[in-house]
């Protein structure tokens, strides 16, 4: 039993309170500690990914208590890849927050940042449904603080909506867990995978109820229709670096759907056959449509990016809803892509808004410097988010379209993806032309329209104002955006090896017997 499996949870859990209580008044020391912890997390994540690449599933029994009675963490290819994705994204976001001074807007940014990493990594590694709830709450509590970092009335209002929505989801989660435990006597995912299959269909009403409740809870986290409405307001008003980190938050909900509704309520389970997939596919189509229309109709930069995240979640969940190994491989590849493309755009938006406090997509005499650089970065990010060649989004969408070929939802899914991509392309093209072309083309003497400046965007950057408008972004500020875009290039250039790994991860995910045997060992009897 390798103790490295618990390290992605224990490391930030130990570091966060030290930063909060010892270093909160010493920002250079807090930055150094946070960087050291995040770099160590990335190194550990690389080691765990190499460890899992061999194909074995590793179970870590906390306190020596064997599953299903004790708390268990499980490492396989999928969980290792998600932890590595989290660590890489965290490094990029942390670098941006420090380079732009965002972390200095409050005393507890770095402590909350580490608690957030603890919750996210724990959610990816846990092998117990109740502890999935616990880690959800940890990351959500940290995200509440990060959401309102820097203060402001509009940000507090958006944070309140975010809190209320997620508290409702947490309440439903507890109802679902109570129903599951009453029906099966366990909440260990491997044990549930066995016991749910043994239940007679005529006595499965409670299990079906629990499956639907869990789907609704995970849909809230993943911002799926009809519970997607919290995301645009939250991401639009959050500090841009925080919104970039939140790009992984919706993926936690998607991961939970993939893990639980494949292992426990899979398509081959008689008591829940057709229950989740039938609901999930139309919800994904509607989510994609809402995101695409939102991008097309957005009149401010941050809402435009927020709706693009909604659309990308809809695209990914179309593949998840098919519940086949190849479709899951496609969904996982697109998950990696969409996380980095959203992060790149939010980080770039922070640089743009700092030099153009009015985030409205109106032509105004360009107060920005380095307009060409920002335009090029925005163009690259838009290509990634819209799924155009040569970046990884194009390959991801091709894989999803191929995976859905021959299914009953093929026509609907293809139309949704292709039409949604067109609307997103048009929306980003309009935004880019207004922000970077028409603004530059205005003559110096030409009066600029008076922009309506939302309060949240006047607070959007710590150094927004006339001085910031004249000050070029230095290399340290631009580097994180370039790093996130570079990850899209890496995913496209290394699409073969990455897809091979994800294909093996999907195959391991659908090998229920291997997961059960690794977690329960002799305590569980694998039945096919």
DRENVEXBA-707117 format. One line per field, with one value per residue (C-alpha): chain; x, y, z; residue number from 1. Coordinates in Angstrom, 2 decimals. Layout:
N
c = A_...
xx = X_...
yy = Y_...
zz = Z_...
k = NUM_...
//
This chain:
528
c = A_A_A_A_A_A_A_A_A_A_A_A_A_A_A_A_A_A_A_A_A_A_A_A_A_A_A_A_A_A_A_A_A_A_A_A_A_A_A_A_A_A_A_A_A_A_A_A_A_A_A_A_A_A_A_A_A_A_A_A_A_A_A_A_A_A_A_A_A_A_A_A_A_A_A_A_A_A_A_A_A_A_A_A_A_A_A_A_A_A_A_A_A_A_A_A_A_A_A_A_A_A_A_A_A_A_A_A_A_A_A_A_A_A_A_A_A_A_A_A_A_A_A_A_A_A_A_A_A_A_A_A_A_A_A_A_A_A_A_A_A_A_A_A_A_A_A_A_A_A_A_A_A_A_A_A_A_A_A_A_A_A_A_A_A_A_A_A_A_A_A_A_A_A_A_A_A_A_A_A_A_A_A_A_A_A_A_A_A_A_A_A_A_A_A_A_A_A_A_A_A_A_A_A_A_A_A_A_A_A_A_A_A_A_A_A_A_A_A_A_A_A_A_A_A_A_A_A_A_A_A_A_A_A_A_A_A_A_A_A_A_A_A_A_A_A_A_A_A_A_A_A_A_A_A_A_A_A_A_A_A_A_A_A_A_A_A_A_A_A_A_A_A_A_A_A_A_A_A_A_A_A_A_A_A_A_A_A_A_A_A_A_A_A_A_A_A_A_A_A_A_A_A_A_A_A_A_A_A_A_A_A_A_A_A_A_A_A_A_A_A_A_A_A_A_A_A_A_A_A_A_A_A_A_A_A_A_A_A_A_A_A_A_A_A_A_A_A_A_A_A_A_A_A_A_A_A_A_A_A_A_A_A_A_A_A_A_A_A_A_A_A_A_A_A_A_A_A_A_A_A_A_A_A_A_A_A_A_A_A_A_A_A_A_A_A_A_A_A_A_A_A_A_A_A_A_A_A_A_A_A_A_A_A_A_A_A_A_A_A_A_A_A_A_A_A_A_A_A_A_A_A_A_A_A_A_A_A_A_A_A_A_A_A_A_A_A_A_A_A_A_A_A_A_A_A_A_A_A_A_A_A_A_A_A_A_A_A_A_A_A_A_A_A_A_A_A_A_A_A_A_A_A_A_A_A_A_A_A_A_A_A_A_A_A_A_A_A_A_A_A_A_A_A_A_A_A_A_A_A_A_A_A_A_A_A_A_A_A_A_A_A_A_A_A_A_A_A
xx = 0.00_1.73_1.37_1.85_-1.81_-2.98_-0.38_-2.50_-5.07_-2.78_-0.26_-2.67_-4.65_-1.55_-0.27_-3.52_-3.89_-0.18_-0.57_-3.83_-2.57_1.16_1.66_-1.52_0.25_3.37_2.35_5.86_6.12_2.58_3.38_6.55_4.75_1.84_4.18_6.23_3.12_1.61_4.87_5.17_1.56_2.37_5.43_3.38_0.66_3.20_4.48_0.96_0.15_3.25_2.31_-1.23_-0.17_0.69_-3.00_-3.25_-5.89_-4.49_-6.57_-5.37_-7.14_-6.95_-6.15_-5.69_-9.43_-10.32_-13.09_-16.06_-15.86_-13.11_-12.34_-10.62_-8.84_-8.56_-5.94_-6.44_-5.63_-8.67_-8.21_-4.47_-5.12_-7.64_-5.24_-2.48_-4.85_-5.73_-2.08_-1.06_-4.03_-3.33_0.26_-0.83_-3.53_-1.30_1.42_-1.10_-2.59_0.85_2.09_-0.97_-1.23_-4.65_-3.57_-2.79_-6.42_-7.20_-5.31_-6.47_-6.19_-3.40_-4.98_-8.30_-6.44_-4.82_-8.09_-9.65_-6.93_-7.47_-11.19_-10.73_-8.00_-9.97_-13.07_-11.05_-9.38_-12.13_-13.67_-16.59_-19.79_-20.06_-16.50_-17.25_-19.87_-17.30_-14.74_-17.46_-18.18_-14.51_-13.95_-17.24_-16.48_-13.10_-14.67_-17.14_-14.20_-12.36_-15.54_-15.85_-12.09_-11.56_-15.10_-17.69_-21.49_-22.10_-19.57_-21.20_-24.62_-23.31_-21.57_-24.84_-26.61_-23.73_-23.92_-27.70_-27.61_-24.85_-26.43_-29.54_-27.37_-25.68_-29.07_-30.15_-26.81_-27.49_-30.99_-29.49_-26.83_-29.41_-31.58_-28.60_-27.53_-31.05_-31.28_-27.82_-26.21_-23.05_-21.70_-18.42_-18.51_-17.06_-19.44_-22.36_-21.35_-21.86_-24.95_-26.96_-26.60_-27.88_-31.13_-34.27_-35.83_-39.20_-37.59_-35.44_-37.65_-35.41_-32.27_-33.77_-34.72_-31.19_-29.71_-31.84_-31.06_-27.34_-27.63_-29.35_-26.66_-23.82_-25.67_-25.71_-21.95_-21.47_-23.85_-26.20_-29.68_-32.00_-29.65_-26.96_-28.16_-25.78_-22.63_-22.79_-23.45_-20.82_-18.01_-18.77_-18.41_-15.66_-12.09_-10.74_-7.97_-10.58_-12.86_-9.90_-9.45_-13.20_-12.75_-11.93_-14.93_-17.56_-15.32_-15.65_-19.38_-18.71_-16.16_-18.67_-21.24_-18.67_-17.44_-20.66_-23.06_-20.66_-19.54_-22.71_-25.60_-24.03_-25.99_-25.76_-27.44_-30.98_-32.45_-31.40_-31.25_-31.78_-32.60_-29.71_-28.75_-32.29_-32.33_-28.70_-28.61_-31.41_-30.03_-26.62_-28.21_-30.10_-26.96_-24.99_-27.78_-27.99_-24.23_-24.03_-26.93_-25.47_-22.12_-23.85_-25.93_-23.34_-22.63_-19.75_-16.54_-16.79_-20.37_-19.34_-16.58_-18.90_-21.51_-18.76_-17.96_-21.64_-21.52_-18.34_-19.92_-22.90_-20.59_-18.66_-21.76_-23.14_-20.29_-20.63_-24.34_-23.57_-21.90_-19.60_-15.79_-15.05_-17.52_-16.00_-12.52_-13.77_-15.36_-12.16_-10.03_-12.46_-12.49_-8.73_-9.02_-11.96_-10.33_-7.22_-9.08_-11.46_-8.57_-6.60_-9.54_-10.31_-6.67_-6.50_-9.75_-8.11_-5.32_-7.78_-10.23_-7.39_-6.61_-10.20_-12.40_-15.57_-16.04_-18.88_-18.34_-18.53_-16.18_-14.21_-11.00_-8.57_-7.05_-5.13_-1.51_-0.21_-3.53_-2.02_-0.69_-4.01_-5.85_-3.60_-4.05_-7.81_-7.89_-6.00_-8.25_-11.37_-10.14_-9.63_-13.01_-14.92_-13.21_-11.52_-8.30_-5.42_-5.88_-7.10_-10.75_-11.18_-9.86_-12.03_-15.20_-14.35_-13.92_-17.26_-19.05_-17.50_-18.39_-22.05_-22.31_-24.86_-26.63_-30.30_-29.20_-26.76_-28.73_-29.69_-26.18_-24.47_-26.82_-26.35_-22.55_-22.16_-24.74_-23.51_-19.94_-21.07_-22.85_-19.83_-17.51_-19.76_-20.01_-16.25_-15.58_-17.95_-16.40_-12.85_-13.57_-15.21_-12.59_-9.43_-10.19_-12.95_-11.53_-8.12_-9.69_-11.39_-9.70_-8.12_-10.54_-13.56_-15.67_-16.04_-19.43_-19.87_-19.63_-21.75_-19.25_-20.62_-19.41_-17.95_-15.74_-14.49_-13.14_-12.01_-8.30_-6.27_-4.55_-7.31_-7.38_-5.64_-2.18_-2.92_-4.33_-1.03_1.15_2.13_1.57_4.94_6.15_5.24_1.61_1.28_3.16_0.27_-2.08_0.58_1.12_-2.59_-2.69_0.49_-1.31_-3.83_-0.95_0.53_-2.82_-3.09_0.53_0.46_-3.11_-2.04_-0.35_-2.90_-5.80_-4.14_-3.85_-7.45_-8.67_-6.96_-8.47_-11.95_-11.41_-10.30_-13.35_-15.71_-13.85_-16.00_-14.53_-10.99_-12.10_-14.10_-11.30_-8.72_-10.85_-12.57_-10.03_-11.24_-14.09_-16.06_-17.04_-16.97_-19.97_-20.49
yy = 0.00_3.16_6.18_8.48_7.90_9.96_12.70_14.88_15.18_15.41_17.89_20.80_19.88_20.41_23.41_25.42_25.98_26.82_29.52_30.76_31.11_31.71_33.49_35.48_38.78_37.88_37.66_36.80_33.89_32.72_32.85_30.82_28.18_27.98_27.63_24.97_22.99_23.23_22.25_19.29_18.34_18.42_16.21_13.75_13.75_12.90_10.02_8.71_8.91_6.87_4.45_4.01_3.78_0.12_-0.71_-1.73_-0.26_0.70_1.01_2.91_1.96_4.92_3.86_0.28_-0.31_-2.48_-1.58_-1.45_-0.59_2.01_5.06_4.10_6.09_4.52_5.26_4.16_5.71_8.00_9.37_9.84_11.81_14.06_14.78_15.61_17.91_19.67_20.16_21.58_23.96_25.02_25.93_28.04_29.86_30.42_31.93_34.32_35.32_36.18_37.90_40.18_40.78_39.18_37.11_40.27_41.44_39.35_37.67_34.11_33.55_30.99_29.09_28.87_27.90_24.94_23.86_23.96_21.66_19.31_19.03_18.56_15.92_14.12_14.00_12.41_9.82_8.78_5.34_6.09_7.96_9.64_10.90_12.17_14.33_15.41_16.44_18.23_20.31_21.06_22.34_24.25_25.99_27.03_28.15_30.38_32.31_32.47_33.57_36.74_37.37_41.10_41.96_44.07_44.15_42.40_39.69_39.09_38.79_36.28_34.40_34.19_32.63_30.20_29.24_28.73_26.59_24.36_24.04_22.75_20.28_19.19_18.56_16.39_14.59_13.64_12.42_10.25_8.84_8.05_6.27_4.27_3.23_2.24_0.03_-1.55_-0.99_0.48_3.60_2.18_2.52_-0.94_-2.54_-0.62_-1.89_-5.43_-5.00_-2.90_-5.64_-8.25_-6.37_-7.75_-5.38_-5.41_-4.12_-1.42_1.67_3.25_2.53_4.14_7.17_7.40_7.12_10.02_12.14_11.58_12.47_15.75_16.53_15.85_17.79_20.82_20.56_20.07_22.96_20.84_21.92_22.68_23.59_25.39_28.93_29.44_29.19_32.32_34.65_33.01_32.81_36.27_37.96_35.86_37.14_35.99_33.76_32.11_31.58_29.92_27.55_26.92_25.44_22.19_22.49_21.54_18.62_17.25_16.84_15.23_12.89_11.87_11.01_9.00_7.13_6.43_5.96_3.60_1.45_1.45_2.36_1.28_0.59_-3.16_-2.89_-4.23_-2.14_1.18_0.20_3.20_5.45_7.92_7.88_8.67_11.82_12.83_13.04_15.62_17.61_17.73_18.89_21.66_22.69_23.01_25.06_27.42_27.91_28.61_31.07_32.73_33.24_34.71_37.11_38.13_41.85_41.61_39.65_37.60_36.40_35.41_33.21_31.83_30.75_29.14_26.96_25.95_25.03_23.00_21.05_20.25_18.98_16.78_15.37_14.27_11.76_10.84_10.08_7.34_5.26_3.30_2.98_4.85_7.64_7.96_8.17_11.02_12.77_12.53_13.95_16.84_17.31_17.92_20.30_22.33_22.82_24.46_26.44_27.95_28.74_30.45_32.68_33.69_34.54_36.57_38.32_39.43_41.13_42.74_43.97_45.42_47.69_48.18_48.30_48.37_44.75_45.59_44.46_48.00_49.72_52.28_54.11_51.43_52.35_49.10_48.64_45.48_45.25_42.95_40.52_40.34_39.92_37.02_35.31_35.81_34.40_31.29_30.84_31.28_28.66_26.28_26.91_26.73_23.48_24.62_23.17_22.91_22.86_19.94_21.02_20.05_16.54_16.24_17.13_14.78_11.96_12.77_12.88_9.55_8.01_9.01_7.60_4.84_5.71_6.69_10.21_10.57_13.11_15.28_15.23_16.00_18.90_20.25_20.06_21.47_24.24_25.05_25.30_27.68_29.97_29.96_30.82_33.72_34.95_34.90_36.47_39.34_39.84_39.78_42.20_44.70_44.44_44.40_45.57_48.18_49.76_50.13_51.43_54.35_57.64_59.36_62.27_60.05_60.01_56.62_55.38_55.79_52.25_50.93_49.66_46.90_47.17_43.67_44.59_47.84_45.59_42.93_43.67_44.99_47.62_48.58_52.25_54.83_53.71_50.07_51.02_52.62_49.92_47.00_43.52_42.07_38.60_37.20_38.26_36.86_33.59_31.73_32.41_31.21_28.11_27.22_27.68_25.63_22.75_22.78_22.47_19.62_17.80_18.13_17.19_14.25_13.23_9.65_8.85_10.89_9.09_5.71_6.48_7.70_4.68_2.44_4.53_4.10_0.36_0.15_2.15_-0.31_-3.27_-3.40_-6.68_-5.25_-2.24_-4.34_-6.85_-4.10_-2.30_-5.17_-7.92_-11.07_-9.16_-8.93_-11.64_-10.43_-11.52_-10.87
zz = 0.00_-1.22_1.05_-1.96_-2.84_0.14_-0.41_-2.80_0.00_3.03_1.57_0.92_4.05_6.21_4.29_4.25_8.03_8.34_5.70_7.26_10.82_10.48_7.15_6.57_7.29_5.28_1.63_0.28_2.71_1.90_-1.80_-1.32_0.73_-1.70_-4.69_-2.92_-2.03_-5.51_-7.22_-4.84_-5.65_-9.38_-8.83_-6.79_-9.45_-12.14_-10.00_-9.38_-13.11_-13.93_-11.16_-12.49_-16.14_-15.68_-15.43_-11.78_-9.46_-6.06_-2.89_0.19_3.42_5.80_9.35_8.22_8.20_5.19_2.78_2.91_6.63_6.51_4.38_1.16_-1.55_-4.99_-7.63_-11.21_-14.57_-14.50_-10.98_-11.58_-14.78_-13.01_-10.13_-12.63_-14.54_-11.28_-10.32_-13.70_-13.76_-10.17_-11.01_-13.98_-12.01_-8.96_-11.14_-12.68_-9.31_-7.95_-11.12_-11.30_-7.55_-7.23_-4.24_-2.26_-2.37_0.72_3.53_2.97_-0.77_-0.55_2.35_0.51_-2.65_-0.89_0.73_-2.74_-4.07_-1.14_-1.89_-5.63_-5.31_-2.60_-4.78_-7.60_-5.34_-2.95_-3.23_-0.93_-1.78_1.61_1.44_-2.05_-0.31_2.30_-0.32_-2.29_0.80_1.41_-2.11_-2.08_1.23_-0.13_-3.39_-1.48_-0.03_-3.35_-5.13_-3.01_-2.84_-3.22_-2.09_-3.86_-3.72_-7.05_-6.24_-2.87_-4.51_-7.05_-4.25_-2.31_-5.30_-5.66_-1.98_-2.00_-5.14_-3.86_-0.42_-2.14_-4.02_-0.80_0.81_-2.11_-1.90_1.72_0.81_-1.95_0.37_3.04_0.47_-0.81_2.68_3.65_0.57_0.53_3.94_2.39_0.73_-0.52_-4.31_-4.99_-2.48_-3.99_-7.43_-6.15_-4.02_-6.47_-9.07_-6.62_-5.90_-7.56_-10.06_-8.29_-5.07_-6.66_-6.36_-3.70_-5.71_-8.79_-6.70_-5.32_-8.82_-10.07_-7.00_-7.46_-11.12_-10.21_-7.61_-10.02_-12.73_-10.42_-9.98_-13.73_-14.61_-16.72_-17.80_-16.03_-13.14_-15.13_-14.35_-11.40_-13.53_-15.76_-12.83_-10.65_-13.19_-14.62_-11.24_-9.71_-9.89_-13.26_-11.80_-9.57_-12.56_-14.31_-11.37_-11.35_-14.86_-13.04_-10.68_-13.23_-14.24_-10.70_-11.32_-14.70_-13.12_-10.44_-13.13_-15.07_-12.00_-10.10_-13.00_-14.73_-11.80_-9.70_-12.00_-15.28_-18.46_-17.76_-14.33_-14.52_-11.71_-13.29_-16.96_-19.23_-16.29_-16.33_-20.00_-21.10_-18.96_-19.47_-23.27_-23.74_-20.79_-22.51_-25.79_-23.97_-22.06_-25.29_-26.88_-23.89_-23.86_-27.61_-27.57_-24.48_-26.23_-29.25_-27.16_-24.56_-24.30_-21.83_-21.99_-18.77_-19.40_-22.91_-21.52_-18.83_-21.37_-23.45_-20.41_-20.26_-23.94_-23.52_-20.66_-22.88_-25.62_-23.22_-21.55_-24.92_-25.02_-21.34_-21.81_-24.35_-21.58_-23.90_-23.54_-26.77_-25.97_-22.50_-24.04_-26.25_-23.27_-21.22_-24.04_-24.46_-20.67_-20.68_-23.61_-22.30_-18.89_-20.36_-23.03_-20.46_-18.10_-20.89_-21.82_-18.24_-17.54_-20.74_-19.82_-16.58_-18.54_-20.94_-18.30_-16.22_-19.17_-20.29_-17.16_-19.25_-20.14_-22.50_-26.05_-27.42_-29.81_-27.86_-28.60_-27.53_-24.17_-24.17_-24.99_-26.66_-28.49_-31.11_-28.50_-26.70_-29.98_-30.98_-27.62_-27.76_-31.29_-30.17_-27.15_-29.26_-31.73_-28.82_-27.23_-30.53_-31.49_-34.69_-36.12_-35.45_-31.65_-29.56_-29.45_-33.09_-32.42_-29.31_-31.18_-34.03_-31.51_-29.89_-33.24_-34.17_-30.81_-31.22_-34.75_-34.99_-31.74_-31.56_-30.59_-33.48_-35.56_-32.60_-31.14_-34.47_-35.18_-31.65_-31.79_-35.31_-34.91_-31.41_-32.69_-35.42_-32.94_-30.62_-33.53_-34.54_-30.95_-30.39_-33.79_-32.99_-29.57_-30.90_-33.71_-31.35_-28.62_-30.71_-34.24_-34.19_-31.05_-32.68_-35.89_-34.14_-34.90_-31.89_-32.19_-32.60_-29.45_-27.86_-26.69_-22.98_-21.64_-18.83_-16.31_-14.04_-10.47_-10.57_-13.49_-12.00_-9.25_-11.68_-11.47_-8.58_-10.72_-13.15_-13.98_-16.14_-15.03_-15.81_-19.22_-20.14_-18.55_-20.80_-19.44_-18.51_-19.41_-15.98_-16.43_-19.95_-19.29_-17.55_-20.46_-22.88_-20.72_-20.79_-24.57_-24.89_-23.18_-26.04_-28.50_-26.45_-26.37_-30.15_-30.89_-28.47_-29.27_-30.00_-26.67_-24.69_-26.37_-25.80_-22.08_-21.88_-23.85_-21.32_-18.51_-19.98_-20.38_-16.76_-15.71_-17.40_-15.89_-12.79_-11.59_-11.49_-9.45_-7.00_-6.55_-5.94_-3.35_-1.55_-2.15_-0.42_1.23_-1.97_-4.37_-7.94_-9.94_-13.61
k = 1_2_3_4_5_6_7_8_9_10_11_12_13_14_15_16_17_18_19_20_21_22_23_24_25_26_27_28_29_30_31_32_33_34_35_36_37_38_39_40_41_42_43_44_45_46_47_48_49_50_51_52_53_54_55_56_57_58_59_60_61_62_63_64_65_66_67_68_69_70_71_72_73_74_75_76_77_78_79_80_81_82_83_84_85_86_87_88_89_90_91_92_93_94_95_96_97_98_99_100_101_102_103_104_105_106_107_108_109_110_111_112_113_114_115_116_117_118_119_120_121_122_123_124_125_126_127_128_129_130_131_132_133_134_135_136_137_138_139_140_141_142_143_144_145_146_147_148_149_150_151_152_153_154_155_156_157_158_159_160_161_162_163_164_165_166_167_168_169_170_171_172_173_174_175_176_177_178_179_180_181_182_183_184_185_186_187_188_189_190_191_192_193_194_195_196_197_198_199_200_201_202_203_204_205_206_207_208_209_210_211_212_213_214_215_216_217_218_219_220_221_222_223_224_225_226_227_228_229_230_231_232_233_234_235_236_237_238_239_240_241_242_243_244_245_246_247_248_249_250_251_252_253_254_255_256_257_258_259_260_261_262_263_264_265_266_267_268_269_270_271_272_273_274_275_276_277_278_279_280_281_282_283_284_285_286_287_288_289_290_291_292_293_294_295_296_297_298_299_300_301_302_303_304_305_306_307_308_309_310_311_312_313_314_315_316_317_318_319_320_321_322_323_324_325_326_327_328_329_330_331_332_333_334_335_336_337_338_339_340_341_342_343_344_345_346_347_348_349_350_351_352_353_354_355_356_357_358_359_360_361_362_363_364_365_366_367_368_369_370_371_372_373_374_375_376_377_378_379_380_381_382_383_384_385_386_387_388_389_390_391_392_393_394_395_396_397_398_399_400_401_402_403_404_405_406_407_408_409_410_411_412_413_414_415_416_417_418_419_420_421_422_423_424_425_426_427_428_429_430_431_432_433_434_435_436_437_438_439_440_441_442_443_444_445_446_447_448_449_450_451_452_453_454_455_456_457_458_459_460_461_462_463_464_465_466_467_468_469_470_471_472_473_474_475_476_477_478_479_480_481_482_483_484_485_486_487_488_489_490_491_492_493_494_495_496_497_498_499_500_501_502_503_504_505_506_507_508_509_510_511_512_513_514_515_516_517_518_519_520_521_522_523_524_525_526_527_528
//
